[in-house]
Each structure stands twice: as structure tokens, then as C-alpha cells.
Amino acid sequence: GKETLLHLSFWASAEKLRSSDPTPTITVALVDLHKNSEVLGTEVVRLTHDWQLHYVVVDLKTEHVGHSIRPFLYLGAQRGIYHFDEFEYKEIEIEDGMAWLQRAPERIRRARMARYQLTFLDLDDWPIDYGEASVALKRHAFPFGVSLKTRPGSGMETADYLWYLKTAARHFWAGNLPQQLQWYEYEPQPGEFKESRKAVEDLVEWAESQRWGGFSASLFDGGHAAKEHWSNKLACKDLERHLHQRLMRDMHQFSGKIQHYGVWRGALEWRDWIDRCGEELFLNAFKWAAQADARGVLCSSEGNVLNTLTLTNAEAYHNLVYGMRDKGVPLGAVCVQARFDGEVDASTVKHRLDVLKELELPIFVTDVSVAGLDPAKHAYEIEKFIRVAFSHEAVGGIFLGDLWDRKNPQVASGLYADSKQPKPAAARLEALWGEEWRTSVTQPMGASGVLDFEGFHGLYEYTLSFGDLTCSGEIDLEKMSAEEYEKARRESSNGEVIQPYFVKCDWEGHVHVPVWATPALIALVFVACLLACFRKRRELVHRVGAPSGGKRPLRQTELGWNGRG
């Protein structure tokens, strides 16, 4: 049978017996009775005093299809009065994730490539139709990045840190700062942020020197990680005031240097500030961030979305983002952290990305790591995930976690071992981005003076050579917006979209012949020109010096030439 989604939904509410009692929860489990009551997935559901619709969705793999799968509800862990109504249980057939992965090349071609026509022009703006042209992709437009640390935040010796940055530049062209701009690290005491600011500025300037295509950072975690930080000791009004001041100060400082912000990490799971001070604080943080840096792309970043057995977290995150936008929060992206302990299930990742795709925002996948595997298996699973994400049209960027195993909280998940030796995953990345997903074209220029090719969106190096002449440089070959693409497709005679670009070369113009002219036609034109010139000369010879109305040879009359010398 086909892979299937098991979907359980129900309405529920609960009442505490005492106000001091913990929030009532229930545990929902889906069990395969044919396989010794194997648990396929569980979900802990928090209940409120108000009636709410809850759902638990599990991917049912093909080995379980046709079995007796039953949902179980476990309750009573907390005292209270529980109410349930309108249970619905259904099965929905879905596409197998590995079969979908096998078709990744065709999706990559549609989403990440385009047909380009590059025309080289001389100083007279004529197409150059001679010489040999070549283009080679230097950097993808698609951000492929890595999590980085500032020099003080890394705890590394200078030599190790220089190796760390050099190695990052070898494999990546975008960066993510998940920790050092978090409030508790950036400003450990009120007003104590100058050293942190300098460290972040140094790292961002280094990224700019490498011509990286983008940099992102996280700002808050809702008071979760550092319980003793001074912000957690503020009254709600003071917390709101300081949070506003912090956003205005720091986002002004890094405006244009940091392009993407995970304003809040873990809002679904880490609700310290939200529960204490209300949802308005959470929503206002995004609105103030947009005021502080209108160019920044903002997102709410969540973990445990792509790697869970159930779809509940993906659905909950979808609903969170949908509700935020409905309340006027200026979100520009969806951000998910992807940490795997063991194998990556292609179906799980694909179906959760499909849920988030419905939000019609680019999805940025950060903190990508695979832990708990031997180096060869680790490389295979990292490559699998990157293929899934890069081929999914909704994904706007991929950022790996720490590249080095030393002091890495995700054990053995880096590209380099503690000894700095590259692991198999490093070679897999080089093969993907340096060979399989690379464009390089060389061909002689034809009569049209156009270099026509299909390539990945990105920054290209180009060269046109002819004898001692060389025209070289860089050019960004971009991806059309959806509106531009649709307009070009409608206007195209065959539905194919071609993106034209022009390069001006410092070359003198040559004699140009129309491209429709064949060699025989060219010869005929030249012969006709010669005959016309001959007739005109003969006519002039017979007319010059003759009386009105008469004709006589000029040389015979004036020079006495009789034909014998």
C-alpha cells in the first residue's frame, strides 16, 4: 500500500480543581495492534478552559499499511475535569518521500535554474559575433550557510579561530549567528554591550570581505535559556520598555549588514515571557523590529518541526504564523531549526515542508545537524537532507549547524572532526555544490553574438577572448519573481522563458553583416556593387568634357590617344 497520514482530531477543554494546579494535559498515542502494540507516534496536548480543536497527525509508513492502527488517549496526569467531543479519525494517502526524492533533479531544474542569453556588445553597442565565450558559476543565489560564533564567544585560540573562519569560507557563502546576538549573551548586564557589539561587527565585516550573500541572527528566546539574566527579573512594563530600546538600538546598528532576523526562537515551546506578560509582548517585538530595520527579513524560528513523528508541531507553527500575519505582524519568512538524532526521514521532512509552504513565505532551514551516527552514515544523511531541502521550491535557504565537532553540543554532527580532519560529509558537500550543482559553459560565439545556456541562478564569472582581446568580469544572473516569470511565459510564443542579459566590452566595432545573410547572398551583393561602380565610372568617363548633348572619349580628344600609344 501507499504511505498514509493518520489524522485524529477532537474538541476538548479542561477545568482545574484549584487555581494552583498545573495545566491539564493528555497524551495521544497511535498504536499498531498487529505489531505487538508498537507506538507509531505520541503527542502531549495542553488543554485550556475554553473549547479548542486539537489534532494529531502521524506518517504511516508502508510496512504498517493495512494493519489495525488505534488511537489511545491517556489522561489523569493532572487533576481536573476533562471534556471531549466530536472525535474524527481518517486516513489520507500521500506520496512516498523517497520516490519524491528521486525526482529531485527535475524540481531543482525548475526552481533553481533558468535559461539565460548573454550578449556581449562592442563600443558601438553591436553584438560581438566572434571569439570564444565562457561563463562559470561562482556563487549560488540560493543561500547555503553555516552557524558561526564570534571570536570571544567561540572560546578558541587565535590560530583555531582563523582556521575555523577559513574553513567556513571554503564551503559556504552565507552565515548565521544563533547565539551571540541573543539578548542574554549580547548584553549580560544593563548597558554592558560594547564588547559584544565589536565582536559581532568584526564577524559581519569578515563575512562582507568574503562577499557572502547574506547574514542572519537570532535576538530573543522568550527568557528561556538564561533564567538569571536581568531581563527575566523585570516587571512586564519594564521588560517591554527595555525590549523596545534594545531592538531600536541594535537593529539600527546592524541595518543593512544583517539581512535576516529570527526575532524570537521557540515561541511554541518556550513561553516564559508570553505566559507572564501576555502575547502582545511577543507580537510587538516583531512590529518594533520592523520599525528599527525596515529592510530586515523577520521570522519566528521554531525547532522540532521537521524531525518529529507527528505533524502536530508543523501544523501548530503554521497556525502561529498565520495568526501573527492576520494580526498585522510583518513576517517575511518562515524559519525552522533542523536537528536530527539519527537518520533523516525524507517523507517526514517533505510533508512538514509542504504544510509550511501553504503560508506562501520562503522557508529558511537553520541549525541543520545530524548526530549519533558514524562518519559515513552521517555524510549520507546530511546529503539526503540537503537534497530534500534544496529541491523543495518553498525553501529559501539552508544553514548548517556548527562545522566543527570540538565543543559541539550536537555530538559528532560537524563536517570536521575534533582533530580538524575533514569527515566524509565535507567531501559530499564539495561534490554537490562544486560539481553536480554547478554551471560552466564555453563555446565559440555565433553569428547572433549570443551565449545561450541553462544555468543556476547566481553570480557568474565571464570571459570573452579573441586573439589579444579579452573581456572579463562578473554578472549576477537572477531569478525572476513569480509575477515576472508568468508575464514572460504568456508573452513567449512557445511558452519558454528566456532571460536576456547584456555585457558591454571595451572593444572597437567591426564591420557587421546581418545575421540573415548567407555566403552566396553576400557574394552576390558585392558583385552587384562592383558592377554598379563599373557602370558609373564608364558613364563618368564618357560624359566629362563633352559638349551639351554629345558624347566623345575624353582621352582620345584631349590627349590624342589613338589606341596604339
C-alpha distance (Angstrom), angle and dihedral (degrees) to the residues before:
residue distance angle dihedral
G1 . . .
K2 3.80 . .
E3 3.78 126.1 .
T4 3.80 109.0 -87.6
L5 3.80 140.7 -161.2
L6 3.79 115.8 -134.7
H7 3.80 108.1 -150.1
L8 3.81 122.1 -166.4
S9 3.80 119.4 178.3
F10 3.80 132.2 173.3
W11 3.80 143.4 157.5
A12 3.81 117.4 -116.0
S13 3.78 144.7 166.1
A14 3.81 135.5 174.3
E15 3.78 138.6 -160.1
K16 3.80 124.9 -147.7
L17 3.79 116.2 -130.5
R18 3.80 89.4 -143.5
S19 3.77 129.7 19.8
S20 3.80 89.8 -124.4
D21 3.81 92.9 56.4
P22 3.83 117.1 107.9
T23 3.78 120.2 -100.3
P24 3.84 109.4 -80.8
T25 3.81 116.1 -112.4
I26 3.77 136.7 179.1
T27 3.80 129.9 -156.3
V28 3.80 118.1 -134.6
A29 3.82 118.0 -160.2
L30 3.80 131.1 -178.2
V31 3.81 111.2 -150.6
D32 3.82 132.9 -167.7
L33 3.81 104.7 -138.7
H34 3.83 91.6 -170.9
K35 3.82 92.5 60.9
N36 3.79 101.6 52.5
S37 3.81 92.7 -77.6
E38 3.81 92.7 -59.5
V39 3.81 110.1 -171.7
L40 3.83 109.3 -125.4
G41 3.77 96.1 -174.9
T42 3.79 143.1 -19.9
E43 3.77 133.9 -157.1
V44 3.80 131.9 -171.0
V45 3.81 109.7 -141.6
R46 3.82 122.4 -161.8
L47 3.79 114.1 -143.3
T48 3.79 126.8 -151.5
H49 3.78 134.7 -160.3
D50 3.83 89.0 -103.5
W51 3.78 122.3 72.5
Q52 3.81 110.6 -100.9
L53 3.79 135.6 176.7
H54 3.81 113.0 -117.5
Y55 3.79 130.1 -175.6
V56 3.78 138.4 -174.5
V57 3.81 119.7 -160.9
V58 3.81 125.3 -171.9
D59 3.83 131.3 -174.6
L60 3.79 107.4 -123.0
K61 3.80 108.9 -152.0
T62 3.81 120.1 -142.4
E63 3.82 92.9 -103.5
H64 3.82 89.0 64.9
V65 3.82 97.8 44.0
G66 3.80 112.0 116.9
H67 3.80 93.4 23.2
S68 3.77 125.9 117.6
I69 3.82 104.0 -96.2
R70 3.79 116.1 -174.6
P71 3.81 132.5 -174.8
F72 3.81 118.9 -132.7
L73 3.82 127.6 -165.4
Y74 3.80 119.0 -153.8
L75 3.81 116.3 -165.4
G76 3.78 139.6 160.1
A77 3.80 98.9 73.1
Q78 3.82 85.7 120.5
R79 3.78 127.5 33.8
G80 3.79 115.1 -106.7
I81 3.78 149.0 99.3
Y82 3.81 111.8 -81.1
H83 3.80 126.6 -157.6
F84 3.86 126.5 -167.8
D85 3.79 134.2 178.0
E86 3.83 144.5 162.8
F87 3.80 102.4 23.4
E88 3.81 113.9 -167.5
Y89 3.81 124.5 -173.5
K90 3.82 122.3 -177.5
E91 3.79 142.8 156.3
I92 3.83 122.9 -132.4
E93 3.81 122.3 -167.9
I94 3.81 114.0 -131.3
E95 3.80 138.3 -179.6
D96 3.79 117.7 -84.5
G97 3.80 110.5 -107.6
M98 3.83 97.6 -138.3
A99 3.81 91.9 49.2
W100 3.80 87.7 50.9
L101 3.81 89.9 49.0
Q102 3.81 91.3 54.7
R103 3.80 88.7 62.0
A104 3.81 92.0 53.1
P105 3.86 94.8 111.9
E106 3.80 93.7 61.8
R107 3.82 91.9 47.2
I108 3.81 90.9 48.1
R109 3.80 89.5 51.5
R110 3.81 91.2 53.2
A111 3.82 97.6 42.1
R112 3.82 104.5 32.8
M113 3.82 105.1 29.9
A114 3.79 139.9 58.9
R115 3.77 140.3 -178.3
Y116 3.79 109.3 -103.2
Q117 3.81 132.4 -169.8
L118 3.80 114.1 -158.7
T119 3.83 115.4 -165.9
F120 3.81 120.2 -167.2
L121 3.83 113.8 -150.0
D122 3.81 129.5 -160.6
L123 3.82 125.4 -140.9
D124 3.81 89.8 -81.2
D125 3.83 90.4 53.5
W126 3.80 91.5 -111.4
P127 3.83 118.1 140.0
I128 3.81 111.2 -102.4
D129 3.81 104.8 -124.5
Y130 3.80 98.9 -179.8
G131 3.80 136.2 67.2
E132 3.80 131.3 41.8
A133 3.81 123.0 -68.9
S134 3.79 130.1 -160.7
V135 3.81 134.9 -179.8
A136 3.81 128.1 -172.1
L137 3.80 129.4 -175.2
K138 3.78 110.3 -114.1
R139 3.81 100.2 176.3
H140 3.80 133.1 2.1
A141 3.79 118.1 -119.3
F142 3.81 85.5 -136.9
P143 3.84 107.8 89.8
F144 3.79 112.6 -119.1
G145 3.78 107.1 176.6
V146 3.76 147.7 154.2
S147 3.81 138.3 -132.7
L148 3.80 111.5 -101.2
K149 3.79 138.0 -171.0
T150 3.77 129.9 -143.6
R151 3.78 117.8 -113.2
P152 3.86 94.8 -102.2
G153 3.79 92.5 39.2
S154 3.80 93.0 52.4
G155 3.81 96.5 60.3
M156 3.81 88.0 -146.0
E157 3.77 130.6 140.1
T158 3.80 114.4 -108.6
A159 3.81 94.4 -104.8
D160 3.79 91.8 49.3
Y161 3.80 92.3 48.3
L162 3.81 92.5 50.4
W163 3.81 89.4 50.9
Y164 3.81 88.7 47.7
L165 3.82 93.2 55.0
K166 3.82 93.8 41.7
T167 3.80 90.2 51.9
A168 3.79 91.8 48.4
A169 3.82 90.3 52.1
R170 3.79 89.9 52.1
H171 3.80 95.0 59.9
F172 3.81 107.5 23.1
W173 3.81 143.1 46.9
A174 3.83 101.3 -166.4
G175 3.79 135.3 48.7
N176 3.78 141.1 -147.5
L177 3.81 127.7 -158.5
P178 3.81 105.4 -160.8
Q179 3.81 98.2 166.6
Q180 3.80 119.1 20.0
L181 3.81 96.2 65.1
Q182 3.79 92.7 47.2
W183 3.81 106.6 116.7
Y184 3.82 95.6 -118.6
E185 3.82 91.7 55.3
Y186 3.79 99.1 34.2
E187 3.83 96.2 49.6
P188 3.83 108.8 20.3
Q189 3.82 90.7 170.6
P190 3.82 128.7 23.4
G191 3.80 108.4 -77.7
E192 3.82 93.3 1.9
F193 3.80 101.4 119.5
K194 3.84 109.3 104.3
E195 3.81 95.2 99.4
S196 3.80 91.1 46.9
R197 3.78 91.1 48.4
K198 3.81 91.5 51.9
A199 3.82 91.4 49.0
V200 3.81 92.9 50.9
E201 3.81 91.6 44.9
D202 3.81 90.3 52.4
L203 3.80 91.8 52.0
V204 3.80 94.2 45.9
E205 3.81 90.8 48.1
W206 3.79 89.3 51.3
A207 3.82 89.4 52.5
E208 3.80 89.8 50.5
S209 3.81 90.1 50.8
Q210 3.82 87.7 56.0
R211 3.82 88.7 50.9
W212 3.77 91.0 -123.2
G213 3.77 113.3 -178.6
G214 3.80 97.8 -129.5
F215 3.80 148.3 -9.4
S216 3.80 129.9 -148.3
A217 3.80 135.5 -171.1
S218 3.82 142.1 -176.3
L219 3.80 121.3 -126.4
F220 3.84 111.9 -177.8
D221 3.80 140.3 14.6
G222 3.79 97.5 -169.2
G223 3.79 94.3 -99.4
H224 3.80 94.5 -61.6
A225 3.82 110.4 121.8
A226 3.80 101.9 43.5
K227 3.78 108.7 38.5
E228 3.82 91.8 174.7
H229 3.80 94.8 53.9
W230 3.78 112.1 122.0
S231 3.82 92.3 -117.6
N232 3.80 90.1 66.0
K233 3.80 90.5 58.5
L234 3.81 95.3 56.4
A235 3.77 125.0 104.1
C236 3.80 112.1 -112.9
K237 3.81 95.1 -101.9
D238 3.80 91.4 50.1
L239 3.82 91.7 44.9
E240 3.79 89.7 53.2
R241 3.82 91.8 49.7
H242 3.81 95.1 47.5
L243 3.80 92.5 44.4
H244 3.81 90.3 53.2
Q245 3.81 91.7 48.2
R246 3.79 91.8 47.9
L247 3.83 93.0 52.2
M248 3.80 93.6 48.0
R249 3.79 93.1 47.3
D250 3.80 101.2 44.5
M251 3.79 101.3 34.1
H252 3.81 89.5 50.4
Q253 3.78 87.6 51.4
F254 3.82 94.6 53.7
S255 3.80 99.0 32.8
G256 3.80 109.2 142.1
K257 3.81 91.8 8.6
I258 3.79 97.0 72.2
Q259 3.79 111.1 41.9
H260 3.83 103.6 -177.8
Y261 3.79 129.2 43.4
G262 3.77 129.3 -166.5
V263 3.79 90.1 -156.1
W264 3.81 93.8 -175.5
R265 3.81 128.5 17.4
G266 3.78 122.8 -156.9
A267 3.81 101.2 4.9
L268 3.81 90.9 157.4
E269 3.80 94.5 52.5
W270 3.81 107.0 22.4
R271 3.78 105.8 55.1
D272 3.81 102.3 154.6
W273 3.82 96.0 124.8
I274 3.80 95.1 32.7
D275 3.80 93.6 52.9
R276 3.81 91.5 44.8
C277 3.80 101.3 41.3
G278 3.79 105.4 19.0
E279 3.80 137.0 -106.5
E280 3.82 91.9 -77.2
L281 3.83 89.9 75.2
F282 3.81 89.5 55.2
L283 3.81 94.1 48.6
N284 3.80 94.0 43.7
A285 3.81 91.4 54.1
F286 3.81 89.1 66.3
K287 3.79 94.3 43.8
W288 3.81 91.7 51.0
A289 3.80 90.7 46.1
A290 3.81 89.6 55.4
Q291 3.79 90.2 50.5
A292 3.80 91.3 49.5
D293 3.82 94.7 50.6
A294 3.79 115.1 13.1
R295 3.81 91.1 -177.2
G296 3.80 95.6 54.6
V297 3.81 119.7 104.1
L298 3.81 108.1 -131.5
C299 3.79 130.5 -155.8
S300 3.79 142.7 163.6
S301 3.81 107.7 -123.6
E302 3.81 122.4 -144.5
G303 3.80 135.2 -177.1
N304 3.80 130.1 -155.0
V305 3.78 92.8 43.1
L306 3.81 104.6 107.3
N307 3.79 98.8 34.6
T308 3.82 106.6 45.9
L309 3.81 125.3 108.2
T310 3.79 91.2 -127.3
L311 3.77 130.4 53.7
T312 3.80 92.0 -135.3
N313 3.80 96.2 103.2
A314 3.79 92.4 48.6
E315 3.79 90.3 50.5
A316 3.81 91.4 45.8
Y317 3.81 91.6 50.3
H318 3.79 90.2 47.3
N319 3.80 89.6 53.3
L320 3.82 92.2 45.6
V321 3.81 92.9 53.9
Y322 3.80 92.4 42.3
G323 3.81 90.5 52.2
M324 3.81 92.7 46.7
R325 3.80 92.1 53.1
D326 3.78 90.4 45.8
K327 3.83 87.4 57.5
G328 3.80 92.7 52.2
V329 3.81 99.7 -98.5
P330 3.85 107.7 155.8
L331 3.81 100.9 -129.8
G332 3.79 117.7 169.7
A333 3.81 100.6 -180.0
V334 3.78 147.1 11.8
C335 3.84 115.3 -118.3
V336 3.80 125.5 -162.4
Q337 3.80 129.3 176.8
A338 3.81 113.3 -137.3
R339 3.81 114.2 -156.6
F340 3.79 117.1 159.6
D341 3.78 127.7 -169.4
G342 3.79 100.4 -157.7
E343 3.78 129.4 -21.9
V344 3.80 124.5 11.7
D345 3.80 113.0 -126.7
A346 3.80 107.9 -145.1
S347 3.82 93.1 -158.0
T348 3.80 92.5 51.7
V349 3.80 92.8 51.1
K350 3.79 94.8 42.4
H351 3.81 96.3 50.6
R352 3.79 93.4 46.8
L353 3.79 91.1 50.2
D354 3.81 87.3 50.6
V355 3.81 89.8 56.2
L356 3.82 91.8 51.4
K357 3.81 92.2 44.1
E358 3.80 88.2 69.7
L359 3.82 88.2 71.6
E360 3.83 88.6 67.7
L361 3.81 92.9 -135.9
P362 3.82 126.7 119.0
I363 3.80 112.0 -96.1
F364 3.80 117.0 -134.8
V365 3.80 113.2 -162.5
T366 3.82 112.0 -155.9
D367 3.82 138.9 177.4
V368 3.81 91.1 28.9
S369 3.80 109.2 -175.6
V370 3.79 139.0 151.5
A371 3.82 114.8 -156.9
G372 3.77 136.2 -179.5
L373 3.83 99.4 40.7
D374 3.79 136.1 107.3
P375 3.86 114.5 -101.5
A376 3.82 96.3 -98.9
K377 3.80 94.3 48.4
H378 3.80 90.2 42.8
A379 3.82 90.1 56.2
Y380 3.82 91.6 49.2
E381 3.81 93.6 50.8
I382 3.82 94.2 45.2
E383 3.80 90.1 51.4
K384 3.80 90.9 47.4
F385 3.78 92.2 53.1
I386 3.81 93.7 47.2
R387 3.80 90.6 50.4
V388 3.81 90.9 50.6
A389 3.81 93.7 48.1
F390 3.83 97.9 40.5
S391 3.80 91.5 49.7
H392 3.82 94.0 48.9
E393 3.79 107.0 94.5
A394 3.83 93.8 -146.5
V395 3.83 94.3 59.8
G396 3.80 112.6 99.0
G397 3.80 100.3 -179.3
I398 3.82 145.1 -5.6
F399 3.81 124.7 -141.7
L400 3.79 120.6 -175.4
G401 3.79 123.0 -146.5
D402 3.79 122.6 -114.9
L403 3.81 112.2 -26.8
W404 3.82 95.2 -149.8
D405 3.81 127.0 67.0
R406 3.81 93.5 -146.0
K407 3.83 109.7 108.2
N408 3.79 89.1 -11.8
P409 3.84 111.0 154.6
Q410 3.82 88.2 -151.8
V411 3.80 95.9 69.2
A412 3.83 115.6 -128.1
S413 3.81 91.9 -10.7
G414 3.82 98.1 122.0
L415 3.78 129.7 100.2
Y416 3.81 90.4 -123.6
A417 3.78 129.0 50.5
D418 3.78 123.2 -124.9
S419 3.83 87.3 -94.2
K420 3.85 90.2 58.3
Q421 3.79 90.7 -111.4
P422 3.82 113.4 141.3
K423 3.79 115.3 -110.1
P424 3.83 122.6 -143.5
A425 3.81 90.3 -94.4
A426 3.83 90.6 66.7
A427 3.81 90.9 57.6
R428 3.82 90.6 46.6
L429 3.80 90.6 55.6
E430 3.80 92.2 49.3
A431 3.81 90.4 50.5
L432 3.82 92.0 49.8
W433 3.79 100.3 46.2
G434 3.80 99.0 25.9
E435 3.80 99.5 44.6
E436 3.80 118.1 7.3
W437 3.81 97.3 38.2
R438 3.79 97.6 38.4
T439 3.80 132.9 104.7
S440 3.81 123.0 -147.2
V441 3.82 123.2 160.3
T442 3.82 131.9 175.4
Q443 3.81 124.0 176.6
P444 3.82 141.8 142.6
M445 3.78 115.4 -96.9
G446 3.78 114.4 -104.6
A447 3.78 131.2 -148.5
S448 3.83 91.2 -80.5
G449 3.80 92.9 57.4
V450 3.83 90.3 -133.5
L451 3.81 129.6 129.5
D452 3.81 104.2 -149.9
F453 3.82 118.5 -168.5
E454 3.81 146.1 138.0
G455 3.78 114.5 -118.6
F456 3.77 147.3 152.3
H457 3.79 119.3 -83.8
G458 3.78 110.0 -100.5
L459 3.79 150.5 79.7
Y460 3.81 114.2 -36.4
E461 3.79 136.0 -167.3
Y462 3.81 113.2 -140.4
T463 3.81 134.4 -168.5
L464 3.82 131.2 -175.8
S465 3.82 115.3 -171.9
F466 3.80 133.5 -174.9
G467 3.79 119.6 163.0
D468 3.79 106.7 -54.6
L469 3.81 92.5 -13.8
T470 3.81 121.0 100.8
C471 3.80 130.6 177.2
S472 3.81 113.6 -173.7
G473 3.79 141.1 156.1
E474 3.80 143.7 108.7
I475 3.79 132.0 -69.7
D476 3.81 134.1 -176.2
L477 3.80 111.6 -129.1
E478 3.77 101.9 -164.7
K479 3.76 138.5 -164.3
M480 3.79 117.2 -106.7
S481 3.77 118.6 -121.5
A482 3.80 115.1 -109.3
E483 3.81 90.0 -104.9
E484 3.82 93.4 49.8
Y485 3.79 91.8 46.9
E486 3.80 93.7 50.3
K487 3.81 91.7 47.9
A488 3.83 91.7 49.9
R489 3.80 91.3 47.3
R490 3.81 91.9 53.3
E491 3.79 91.8 48.4
S492 3.81 93.5 48.0
S493 3.80 115.8 97.7
N494 3.81 93.0 -138.8
G495 3.80 100.1 27.0
E496 3.81 92.9 -107.3
V497 3.79 116.4 130.6
I498 3.81 118.4 -140.6
Q499 3.80 122.2 -175.2
P500 3.82 112.1 -149.7
Y501 3.82 122.6 -153.7
F502 3.83 130.2 178.4
V503 3.80 131.0 -147.8
K504 3.81 120.8 -163.5
C505 3.82 113.6 -144.2
D506 3.80 126.3 -164.4
W507 3.80 91.9 -123.0
E508 3.81 127.3 129.3
G509 3.80 115.1 -114.1
H510 3.81 121.7 -101.8
V511 3.80 132.3 -154.5
H512 3.76 104.3 -75.1
V513 3.77 124.9 -151.8
P514 3.81 120.3 -163.1
V515 3.78 111.9 -97.8
W516 3.83 91.8 -125.7
A517 3.79 92.0 62.5
T518 3.84 114.6 107.5
P519 3.84 121.6 -153.2
A520 3.83 91.1 -109.1
L521 3.78 91.7 50.6
I522 3.79 91.6 47.6
A523 3.83 90.4 52.0
L524 3.80 91.0 48.4
V525 3.80 91.5 51.5
F526 3.81 92.4 50.7
V527 3.84 92.2 47.9
A528 3.79 89.8 49.6
C529 3.81 89.8 50.8
L530 3.83 91.0 50.9
L531 3.82 92.8 49.3
A532 3.78 91.2 47.9
C533 3.80 90.6 50.9
F534 3.83 91.1 48.7
R535 3.81 92.9 50.8
K536 3.78 91.5 47.5
R537 3.81 91.9 50.1
R538 3.82 91.8 48.9
E539 3.75 90.6 50.1
L540 3.81 91.4 50.7
V541 3.80 91.5 48.6
H542 3.80 91.8 55.2
R543 3.79 96.1 43.6
V544 3.81 104.3 45.4
G545 3.87 111.7 96.9
A546 3.83 97.3 2.5
P547 3.85 121.4 131.6
S548 3.75 116.8 -105.4
G549 3.76 108.5 -71.1
G550 3.83 94.0 6.1
K551 3.78 135.7 101.6
R552 3.82 128.9 -153.4
P553 3.79 135.9 151.9
L554 3.78 109.4 -90.9
R555 3.80 97.4 -147.1
Q556 3.86 94.8 46.6
T557 3.82 94.1 54.0
E558 3.77 101.8 39.6
L559 3.78 101.8 33.8
G560 3.79 100.3 30.2
W561 3.77 92.2 -123.2
N562 3.79 109.5 172.4
G563 3.72 99.9 179.3
R564 3.84 94.9 -99.2
G565 3.86 100.1 77.0
